[in-house]
């Protein structure tokens, strides 16, 4: 959902714009806050202006006392008038206008139904309603409303289309550019709390990622490398260091993103809202394929990591509506690797590889995001912890003969 905020001096102009749409049959009033609601449900310009101006004090210093907001859900979101009114009211309360008079209009003049809200930026005491970081707060509010009402992220989709988000294809060449073009929107749009969750997200777009830790010149280093994968999860290109893809792709940038994601996920409660529909889908699913189909209908991807014997050792859910990546263990025991292994105990490696590429790692990664050393980077840098199985035996040094000076008998 995209919010557009404009401010001005002309209260009559803002009301007249919406009232004209109402009179032409292209809009209607959904709700009013702190304004007298007419018995016939029809607002008249004269009475409405009088009700609004009654809130304005005789003297105030704000140059633009009128605020006009439009909230634009995604065209695919089907919302009732009651839901639109609730969204508008909740948006205004979170923005700081809960104690201000406002009108909510629903516009239907285009295929994408949306709402307009007219209010005052000055309270009855002449004090201006705080607009500090207003656009930043507005964006956070719309994201919270998207989570609560399960709306399509219209703004995120617009950005994704601009970035041309699509899986990496080694056959097209210029691997570094393809990975960079995919990596940037994923880091901007999605939330994850561990390297394992981020790795699962990347696997959907044929990108592999590994951490590299070691010591060089007496100094410890922590690096990230990326590579292109084929449909089966095999590496098909030379690894690329994160330094060639931007700061956000490096270890420090990912750590900051994970910390931010953790705070946002706790604040908006998306994990709690996602758990019930996932539990319902799991309970009704007959097998793994059926479970995947039910998740796809909810715009959720399932990434399963299996060992060579086909046993599930990692589970990750990717909710594309809220753009949140969660390991199964974060959602509850019933979504853990052991629980799904017991539920879908018939190994289906062919199905898993067809639906989503296997994540290439040098060792199985648990849900708690284990550390992986070597792997991709081992091809270009030797292992620092390597110890020969049969160390070379050195002959003992010969004792150095002391040189004597002077005459020897």
C-alpha positions in Angstrom: 0.0 0.0 0.0 1.4 3.4 -1.0 0.6 6.6 1.0 0.8 10.0 -0.6 0.7 13.0 1.7 0.2 16.6 0.6 -0.3 19.8 2.7 -1.8 23.1 1.9 -3.8 26.2 3.0 -7.1 25.6 1.1 -9.5 23.4 3.2 -12.3 24.2 0.8 -10.4 23.0 -2.2 -9.5 19.7 -0.5 -13.1 19.0 0.5 -14.5 20.2 -2.9 -12.2 17.8 -4.8 -13.6 14.8 -2.9 -17.2 16.1 -2.8 -17.3 16.6 -6.5 -16.3 12.9 -6.9 -19.1 12.0 -4.5 -21.7 14.0 -6.5 -20.6 12.4 -9.8 -21.0 8.9 -8.3 -17.2 8.1 -8.3 -16.7 8.3 -4.5 -18.5 8.0 -1.2 -17.8 8.9 2.4 -16.8 5.9 4.5 -16.1 7.4 7.9 -15.9 10.6 9.9 -13.9 11.4 13.1 -15.0 14.1 15.6 -17.4 15.5 13.0 -21.3 15.5 13.2 -22.6 12.7 11.0 -25.8 13.8 9.0 -28.9 11.7 9.4 -29.2 11.1 5.7 -25.5 10.1 5.5 -24.8 12.9 3.0 -22.2 15.6 3.8 -22.9 19.1 2.5 -20.0 21.5 1.8 -21.3 24.3 3.9 -22.0 22.2 7.0 -18.7 20.3 6.6 -16.6 23.5 6.3 -18.3 24.9 9.3 -17.6 21.8 11.3 -13.9 21.8 10.3 -13.3 25.5 10.9 -14.9 25.2 14.4 -11.8 23.2 15.3 -9.4 25.9 14.1 -8.4 28.5 16.7 -8.6 32.2 15.8 -4.8 32.4 15.7 -2.2 29.8 14.7 1.3 30.0 13.2 1.2 27.0 10.8 1.3 28.2 7.2 -0.3 25.0 5.8 -3.0 23.8 8.3 -4.6 21.3 5.9 -3.4 17.7 5.2 -4.8 15.6 2.3 -3.7 11.9 2.3 -4.4 9.1 -0.2 -3.9 5.4 0.7 -3.5 3.2 -2.4 -3.8 -0.6 -1.9 -2.5 -3.0 -4.5 -5.0 -3.6 -7.3 -5.2 -7.3 -6.4 -6.3 -6.5 -2.8 -10.1 -7.0 -2.4 -11.2 -4.9 0.6 -14.7 -4.2 1.9 -15.8 -0.7 2.8 -15.5 -1.6 6.4 -11.9 -2.7 6.0 -11.0 0.4 4.1 -12.5 2.6 6.8 -10.6 0.7 9.5 -7.3 1.0 7.6 -7.9 4.8 7.2 -8.7 5.3 10.8 -5.8 3.2 12.1 -3.4 5.0 9.7 -4.5 8.4 11.1 -4.3 7.3 14.7 -0.7 5.9 14.2 0.3 9.1 12.4 -0.8 11.2 15.3 -4.2 12.4 14.1 -6.4 10.3 16.3 -7.7 13.4 18.1 -8.2 15.5 15.0 -11.3 15.8 12.8 -11.1 13.9 9.5 -13.2 12.5 6.7 -12.4 9.3 4.8 -13.6 9.1 1.2 -13.5 6.0 -1.0 -12.7 6.7 -4.7 -13.9 4.3 -7.4 -13.1 6.4 -10.5 -10.3 4.0 -11.5 -10.0 0.3 -11.3 -7.7 0.5 -8.3 -10.1 1.5 -5.4 -8.4 3.8 -2.9 -9.2 6.2 -0.1 -8.6 9.9 0.5 -8.5 11.5 3.9 -8.8 15.2 4.7 -7.8 16.6 8.1 -6.3 19.5 10.0 -2.6 19.8 11.1 -3.5 22.2 13.9 -5.2 21.2 17.1 -7.8 23.2 19.0 -5.1 24.9 21.0 -3.2 26.2 17.9 -0.4 23.7 18.2 0.8 22.0 15.1 0.6 18.2 14.9 4.1 16.9 14.8 5.4 16.1 11.3 8.8 15.0 12.4 10.0 12.1 10.1 6.4 12.1 8.8 7.1 10.2 5.6 9.4 7.7 7.3 6.7 7.0 9.9 4.0 6.8 7.2 6.0 4.1 5.4 6.4 2.1 8.6 2.6 2.4 9.2 1.7 1.2 5.8 4.0 -1.7 6.1 2.4 -2.6 9.5 -1.1 -2.4 7.9 0.1 -4.6 5.0 1.1 -7.2 7.6 -2.1 -6.9 9.6 -4.5 -7.1 6.7 -2.4 -9.4 4.5 -2.1 -6.8 1.7 0.1 -7.0 -1.3 3.2 -4.8 -0.8 2.4 -2.4 -3.7 5.5 -0.3 -3.1 7.8 -3.2 -2.9 6.3 -4.7 -6.0 6.9 -1.5 -7.9 10.5 -1.5 -6.8 10.9 -5.1 -7.7 9.6 -4.4 -11.2 12.0 -1.5 -11.6 14.9 -3.7 -10.4 13.7 -6.5 -12.8 14.0 -9.1 -10.0 14.5 -12.5 -11.6 16.6 -15.7 -11.1 20.3 -15.7 -12.2 20.9 -17.6 -15.4 24.6 -18.4 -16.1 23.8 -18.8 -19.8 23.1 -15.1 -20.1 26.6 -14.2 -19.0 27.8 -11.3 -16.9 27.3 -13.2 -13.7 28.4 -10.4 -11.4 25.9 -8.0 -12.8 23.1 -10.5 -12.6 23.8 -11.3 -9.0 24.1 -7.6 -8.1 20.8 -6.8 -9.8 19.0 -9.5 -7.8 20.9 -9.1 -4.5 20.1 -5.4 -4.1 16.3 -5.7 -4.1 16.3 -8.8 -2.0 18.4 -7.0 0.7 16.0 -4.0 0.5 12.7 -5.8 0.5 13.1 -8.9 2.6 13.7 -9.5 6.3 15.8 -12.3 7.7 17.5 -13.0 11.0 20.3 -15.4 10.1 22.7 -16.3 7.4 20.8 -19.6 6.8 17.6 -17.8 6.2 19.3 -15.4 3.8 20.9 -18.3 2.0 17.5 -20.0 1.6 16.1 -16.8 0.1 19.0 -16.6 -2.4 18.5 -20.2 -3.4 15.1 -19.3 -5.0 17.0 -17.0 -7.4 19.8 -19.4 -8.2 22.4 -17.7 -6.0 24.7 -19.4 -3.6 26.3 -17.7 -0.6 28.9 -18.9 1.9 30.7 -17.4 4.8 34.5 -17.5 4.9 36.3 -17.2 8.2 40.0 -17.5 8.8 43.2 -15.7 9.7 45.7 -13.9 7.5 48.7 -12.0 8.6 47.8 -12.5 12.2 44.4 -10.9 11.7 41.0 -12.7 11.7 38.7 -12.1 8.7 35.1 -12.8 8.0 34.1 -12.7 4.4 31.1 -13.5 2.1 31.3 -15.0 -1.4 28.5 -15.5 -3.9 28.2 -17.7 -6.9 25.6 -18.7 -9.5 23.8 -22.0 -9.2 22.0 -24.2 -11.8 18.6 -25.7 -11.3 20.0 -28.5 -9.2 21.9 -26.2 -6.9 25.3 -26.9 -8.4 27.9 -24.1 -8.7 28.3 -23.0 -12.3 30.5 -19.9 -12.0 33.6 -18.5 -10.3 32.8 -17.2 -6.8 32.5 -13.5 -6.4 33.7 -11.6 -3.3 31.1 -9.4 -1.6 33.4 -6.4 -2.0 32.5 -6.4 -5.7 28.8 -6.3 -5.0 28.5 -3.4 -2.5 28.7 -2.9 1.3 25.3 -4.3 1.9 26.4 -7.7 0.6 29.3 -7.9 3.0 29.4 -9.5 6.4 28.9 -6.2 8.3 26.1 -5.1 6.0 24.3 -8.4 6.4 24.7 -8.3 10.2 23.1 -4.8 10.4 20.3 -6.0 8.2 19.7 -9.0 10.4 19.6 -6.9 13.6 17.1 -4.5 12.0 15.0 -7.4 10.7 14.8 -9.0 14.1 13.5 -5.8 15.7 10.9 -5.2 13.0 9.7 -8.9 13.1 9.2 -8.6 16.9 7.4 -5.3 16.6 4.9 -6.1 13.9 4.1 -9.7 15.0 4.2 -11.2 11.5 5.4 -14.5 12.9 2.4 -14.8 15.1 0.0 -14.0 12.2 1.8 -16.4 9.9 1.7 -19.4 12.3 -2.1 -20.2 12.2 -2.5 -20.4 8.4 0.7 -22.4 8.1 -0.6 -24.8 10.8 -3.9 -25.2 9.0 -2.2 -25.9 5.7 0.1 -28.5 7.3 -2.8 -30.2 9.1 -4.8 -30.5 5.9 -2.0 -31.5 3.6 -1.8 -35.1 2.5 1.9 -35.1 1.5 4.7 -32.7 0.8 3.5 -31.8 -2.7 0.1 -31.0 -1.3 1.6 -28.9 1.4 3.7 -26.9 -1.1 0.5 -26.3 -3.2 -1.3 -24.9 -0.2 1.6 -22.7 0.7 1.9 -21.4 -2.8 -1.8 -20.3 -2.7 -0.8 -18.2 0.3 2.2 -16.7 -1.5 4.6 -18.7 0.7 7.6 -20.7 -0.5 9.0 -23.7 1.4 12.8 -24.4 1.2 13.8 -27.9 2.5 17.4 -28.8 3.0 18.1 -32.6 2.7 21.3 -34.6 3.3 22.5 -37.3 0.9 20.2 -39.9 2.3 17.2 -37.6 1.8 16.6 -36.7 5.4 15.3 -33.2 6.1 17.7 -31.2 8.3 16.6 -27.6 7.6 13.3 -25.9 7.0 12.7 -22.3 5.9 9.4 -20.5 5.0 9.5 -17.4 2.8 6.4 -15.3 3.0 6.4 -13.0 -0.1 3.4 -11.0 1.1 5.1 -9.7 4.2 8.6 -10.3 2.7 9.7 -12.2 5.7 12.0 -15.3 5.9 11.6 -17.6 8.9 13.3 -20.8 9.8 10.7 -23.5 10.8 12.0 -23.6 14.4 11.1 -20.0 14.8 7.5 -20.7 14.1 7.2 -23.7 16.5 8.1 -27.3 17.0 5.5 -28.5 14.5 7.4 -26.7 11.7 10.9 -27.9 12.7 13.0 -30.2 10.5 12.4 -33.2 12.8 8.6 -32.6 12.7 8.4 -32.4 8.9 10.8 -35.3 8.5 8.4 -37.4 10.7 5.4 -36.1 8.7 6.9 -36.5 5.3 9.1 -39.4 6.1 9.2 -40.7 2.5 12.2 -39.0 0.9 11.3 -37.1 -2.2 14.6 -35.6 -3.4 13.5 -35.3 -7.0 10.4 -33.2 -6.0 12.5 -31.0 -3.7 15.0 -30.2 -6.4 12.4 -29.5 -9.0 10.4 -27.0 -6.8 13.4 -25.2 -5.4 17.2 -25.5 -5.9 19.2 -27.3 -3.3 21.4 -25.0 -1.3 25.0 -26.0 -1.9 27.0 -26.2 1.3 30.1 -28.1 2.3 28.3 -29.5 5.3 24.7 -29.8 6.5 23.5 -26.6 8.0 21.1 -26.8 11.0 18.1 -24.5 11.6 20.3 -22.6 14.0 22.5 -21.5 11.2 25.8 -23.3 11.5 29.1 -21.9 10.3 30.6 -23.2 7.1 34.3 -22.9 6.3 36.1 -23.4 3.1 33.5 -24.4 0.5 33.3 -21.9 -2.4 36.3 -19.9 -1.2 38.5 -23.0 -0.8 39.1 -23.0 -4.6 40.9 -19.6 -4.4 42.4 -19.6 -0.9 44.0 -22.5 1.1 42.4 -23.8 4.3 44.1 -22.2 7.2 43.4 -25.1 9.6 44.8 -27.9 7.4 47.1 -30.3 9.1 48.9 -33.1 7.1 47.9 -36.6 8.1 51.5 -37.7 8.1 53.7 -34.8 9.1 57.2 -35.0 7.6 59.7 -36.3 10.0 62.8 -34.1 10.4 66.2 -35.6 11.1 67.8 -34.3 14.3 70.2 -31.4 13.7 73.9 -32.4 13.9 75.8 -30.9 16.7 77.9 -28.0 15.5 81.6 -28.6 16.1 83.2 -25.9 18.1 86.1 -24.2 16.4 89.3 -24.0 18.3 91.9 -21.3 17.9 95.6 -21.4 18.4 98.0 -24.3 18.1 96.5 -27.8 18.5 98.7 -30.7 19.7 
